[in-house]
Amino acid sequence: MPLNVHLVYTDEPNTERVRAVSYCVPVDDTHQLGASIRWLPDGEPEALSGREQLAPGGRKNASYEYIQRHPDDKEAVEGQGPIALHGLEHLVTSDQGVMLFRNILRKATHAVAQCDDPKGILRDPVRASFVATSAGSVVRD
């Protein structure tokens, strides 16, 4: 079963965010299990620990009115229903990234079906030993 990294915070300049990596593993077509690893540099106060509520702003009991005025990622995802029906979408030019990504996934799926590697797979241990990456979730000055 695939393991997906869906959130990475890094120690970028000018940010107060916790450094974290979150993973999710599909259980079936409509459920997933998730886990996060978080860390703080020495001397910083404790971060949140334990189970977190998946609600806007981490609030357990956000009212319907609050959610409508302050939507969060949770509403964007849940608003699609248990399984998103792409046939009901009305994609526009600003959705070009979505269309490009779906095309990449289609090509990768086709390559695997043909017993080929999708783009980006490195089988050479020397080349695959270190792949430089960067990520962040910050607003820069």
CYANA upper distance limits for C-alpha pairs under 8 A (distance plus 0.5 A):
  1 MET  CA     25 VAL  CA      7.83
  1 MET  CA     26 PRO  CA      7.75
  2 PRO  CA     25 VAL  CA      6.97
  2 PRO  CA     26 PRO  CA      7.79
  3 LEU  CA     23 TYR  CA      7.36
  3 LEU  CA     24 CYS  CA      6.64
  3 LEU  CA     25 VAL  CA      5.54
  3 LEU  CA     26 PRO  CA      8.16
  4 ASN  CA     23 TYR  CA      6.02
  4 ASN  CA     24 CYS  CA      5.86
  4 ASN  CA     25 VAL  CA      6.85
  5 VAL  CA     21 VAL  CA      7.62
  5 VAL  CA     22 SER  CA      6.37
  5 VAL  CA     23 TYR  CA      5.03
  5 VAL  CA     24 CYS  CA      7.08
  6 HIS  CA     21 VAL  CA      8.37
  6 HIS  CA     22 SER  CA      6.50
  6 HIS  CA     23 TYR  CA      6.46
  6 HIS  CA     24 CYS  CA      7.58
  7 LEU  CA     20 ALA  CA      8.12
  7 LEU  CA     21 VAL  CA      6.20
  7 LEU  CA     22 SER  CA      5.65
  7 LEU  CA     23 TYR  CA      7.83
  8 VAL  CA     19 ARG  CA      8.05
  8 VAL  CA     20 ALA  CA      6.25
  8 VAL  CA     21 VAL  CA      5.11
  8 VAL  CA     22 SER  CA      7.10
  8 VAL  CA    135 ALA  CA      7.11
  8 VAL  CA    136 GLY  CA      7.02
  8 VAL  CA    137 SER  CA      8.11
  9 TYR  CA     17 ARG  CA      7.71
  9 TYR  CA     18 VAL  CA      7.33
  9 TYR  CA     19 ARG  CA      5.34
  9 TYR  CA     20 ALA  CA      5.59
  9 TYR  CA     21 VAL  CA      7.02
  9 TYR  CA    135 ALA  CA      7.57
  9 TYR  CA    136 GLY  CA      5.77
  9 TYR  CA    137 SER  CA      6.42
 10 THR  CA     18 VAL  CA      8.25
 10 THR  CA     19 ARG  CA      5.55
 10 THR  CA     20 ALA  CA      7.50
 10 THR  CA    135 ALA  CA      7.11
 10 THR  CA    136 GLY  CA      5.81
 10 THR  CA    137 SER  CA      7.92
 11 ASP  CA     15 THR  CA      8.00
 11 ASP  CA     17 ARG  CA      8.24
 11 ASP  CA     18 VAL  CA      8.33
 11 ASP  CA     19 ARG  CA      6.54
 11 ASP  CA    136 GLY  CA      8.47
 12 GLU  CA    136 GLY  CA      7.40
 12 GLU  CA    138 VAL  CA      7.78
 14 ASN  CA    138 VAL  CA      8.46
 14 ASN  CA    140 ARG  CA      7.83
 15 THR  CA    138 VAL  CA      6.99
 15 THR  CA    139 VAL  CA      8.43
 18 VAL  CA     38 ARG  CA      7.36
 18 VAL  CA     39 TRP  CA      7.36
 18 VAL  CA     40 LEU  CA      7.08
 18 VAL  CA     47 ALA  CA      7.88
 19 ARG  CA     38 ARG  CA      6.21
 19 ARG  CA     39 TRP  CA      6.08
 19 ARG  CA     40 LEU  CA      7.06
 20 ALA  CA     36 SER  CA      7.20
 20 ALA  CA     37 ILE  CA      5.98
 20 ALA  CA     38 ARG  CA      4.69
 20 ALA  CA     39 TRP  CA      6.86
 21 VAL  CA     36 SER  CA      6.13
 21 VAL  CA     37 ILE  CA      5.87
 21 VAL  CA     38 ARG  CA      7.11
 22 SER  CA     34 GLY  CA      7.59
 22 SER  CA     35 ALA  CA      6.21
 22 SER  CA     36 SER  CA      4.61
 22 SER  CA     37 ILE  CA      6.84
 23 TYR  CA     34 GLY  CA      5.99
 23 TYR  CA     35 ALA  CA      5.88
 23 TYR  CA     36 SER  CA      6.71
 24 CYS  CA     32 GLN  CA      6.74
 24 CYS  CA     33 LEU  CA      5.97
 24 CYS  CA     34 GLY  CA      4.68
 24 CYS  CA     35 ALA  CA      7.01
 25 VAL  CA     32 GLN  CA      5.92
 25 VAL  CA     33 LEU  CA      5.80
 25 VAL  CA     34 GLY  CA      6.89
 26 PRO  CA     31 HIS  CA      6.68
 26 PRO  CA     32 GLN  CA      4.79
 26 PRO  CA     33 LEU  CA      7.00
 27 VAL  CA     31 HIS  CA      5.87
 27 VAL  CA     32 GLN  CA      5.43
 27 VAL  CA     33 LEU  CA      7.26
 28 ASP  CA     32 GLN  CA      7.56
 29 ASP  CA     83 ILE  CA      7.97
 30 THR  CA     82 PRO  CA      6.30
 30 THR  CA     83 ILE  CA      7.23
 38 ARG  CA     47 ALA  CA      8.30
 39 TRP  CA     47 ALA  CA      8.30
 40 LEU  CA     44 GLU  CA      6.76
 40 LEU  CA     45 PRO  CA      8.45
 40 LEU  CA     46 GLU  CA      8.18
 40 LEU  CA     47 ALA  CA      7.91
 52 GLU  CA     58 GLY  CA      7.34
 53 GLN  CA     58 GLY  CA      5.75
 53 GLN  CA     59 ARG  CA      7.20
 53 GLN  CA     60 LYS  CA      6.67
 54 LEU  CA     58 GLY  CA      6.51
 54 LEU  CA     59 ARG  CA      8.36
 54 LEU  CA     60 LYS  CA      8.33
 54 LEU  CA     74 LYS  CA      7.76
 55 ALA  CA     59 ARG  CA      5.92
 55 ALA  CA     60 LYS  CA      6.57
 55 ALA  CA     62 ALA  CA      7.91
 55 ALA  CA     74 LYS  CA      7.21
 56 PRO  CA     62 ALA  CA      7.53
 56 PRO  CA     67 ILE  CA      7.60
 56 PRO  CA     70 HIS  CA      8.41
 56 PRO  CA     71 PRO  CA      7.62
 56 PRO  CA     72 ASP  CA      5.98
 56 PRO  CA     73 ASP  CA      8.30
 56 PRO  CA     74 LYS  CA      7.37
 57 GLY  CA     72 ASP  CA      8.16
 62 ALA  CA     66 TYR  CA      6.72
 62 ALA  CA     67 ILE  CA      7.07
 63 SER  CA     67 ILE  CA      6.79
 64 TYR  CA     68 GLN  CA      6.71
 65 GLU  CA     69 ARG  CA      6.78
 66 TYR  CA     70 HIS  CA      6.35
 66 TYR  CA     71 PRO  CA      8.44
 67 ILE  CA     71 PRO  CA      5.60
 67 ILE  CA     72 ASP  CA      8.07
 67 ILE  CA     75 GLU  CA      8.38
 71 PRO  CA     75 GLU  CA      6.58
 71 PRO  CA     76 ALA  CA      8.08
 72 ASP  CA     76 ALA  CA      7.20
 73 ASP  CA     77 VAL  CA      6.73
 74 LYS  CA     78 GLU  CA      6.47
 75 GLU  CA     79 GLY  CA      6.01
 76 ALA  CA     80 GLN  CA      7.49
 77 VAL  CA     81 GLY  CA      8.20
 78 GLU  CA     82 PRO  CA      7.56
 80 GLN  CA     84 ALA  CA      5.81
 80 GLN  CA     85 LEU  CA      8.32
 85 LEU  CA     89 GLU  CA      7.82
 91 LEU  CA     95 ASP  CA      6.30
 92 VAL  CA     96 GLN  CA      7.88
 95 ASP  CA     99 MET  CA      7.01
 96 GLN  CA    100 LEU  CA      6.62
 97 GLY  CA    101 PHE  CA      6.54
 98 VAL  CA    102 ARG  CA      6.67
 99 MET  CA    103 ASN  CA      6.71
100 LEU  CA    104 ILE  CA      6.83
101 PHE  CA    105 LEU  CA      6.80
102 ARG  CA    106 ARG  CA      6.60
103 ASN  CA    107 LYS  CA      6.72
104 ILE  CA    108 ALA  CA      6.63
105 LEU  CA    109 THR  CA      6.52
106 ARG  CA    110 HIS  CA      6.65
107 LYS  CA    111 ALA  CA      6.63
107 LYS  CA    118 PRO  CA      7.93
108 ALA  CA    112 VAL  CA      6.79
108 ALA  CA    117 ASP  CA      8.15
108 ALA  CA    118 PRO  CA      5.10
108 ALA  CA    119 LYS  CA      7.33
109 THR  CA    113 ALA  CA      6.69
109 THR  CA    118 PRO  CA      8.01
110 HIS  CA    114 GLN  CA      6.80
111 ALA  CA    115 CYS  CA      6.86
111 ALA  CA    116 ASP  CA      5.41
111 ALA  CA    117 ASP  CA      6.51
111 ALA  CA    118 PRO  CA      6.04
112 VAL  CA    116 ASP  CA      5.71
112 VAL  CA    117 ASP  CA      6.48
112 VAL  CA    118 PRO  CA      6.98
117 ASP  CA    121 ILE  CA      6.75
122 LEU  CA    127 ARG  CA      7.40
122 LEU  CA    128 ALA  CA      6.13
123 ARG  CA    127 ARG  CA      8.44
123 ARG  CA    128 ALA  CA      7.37
124 ASP  CA    128 ALA  CA      6.49
125 PRO  CA    129 SER  CA      6.23
127 ARG  CA    131 VAL  CA      8.23
